[in-house]
């Protein structure tokens, strides 16, 4: 994959990769990296150049909220009200704002995380998000079903884009709610065609994970 080829912002997913592997991609010009565990960002970031922009793309468990790090530029996997509330408390205590995306469950697999479409609309209609002002909601994230059926993947991404447009219009500030994070190594092209502003690509950049 050419690192500079797409319209959407490319995040290099460096989970399971060593600091040296990350550095070699950094030396090719990549500055945005994503990990799925906060411990990995906390461990790797001090060993790597300071101009790396770190993204957390995996869910936070509630006992891990206290390990959250202000170095995280964007947290993509806000998937439960309980974490939303706890992260807001953490941010208030530390006098920072946390930028986050709401993860929406669009795939068929039950194992994937996220709010259902009905659930998130009902939360926002109750104005719950205004109770947690230190968590700034910047958009949505979703993962498509792991399938060879490209039409299914396209439909899932299209439904997320439709929800993004609706939520942006009904509940959020246009200048703040701007990011739609969808697409990975296997489906990033479809995601871009369906409106992704950020893609999260691991194995195409680093090679297959063990
Ligand atoms: C691992 C991971 C990716 C990247 O997966 P690849 O198939 O290696 O591109 C993207 N998003 C999330 C949430 C991940 O956990």
Boltz pocket constraint, residues with backbone or C-beta under 6 A from the ligand:
constraints:
  - pocket:
      binder: B
      contacts: [[A, 13], [A, 15], [A, 36], [A, 57], [A, 58], [A, 143], [A, 183], [A, 184], [A, 185], [A, 186], [A, 200], [A, 201], [A, 202], [A, 203], [A, 204]]
      max_distance: 6.0
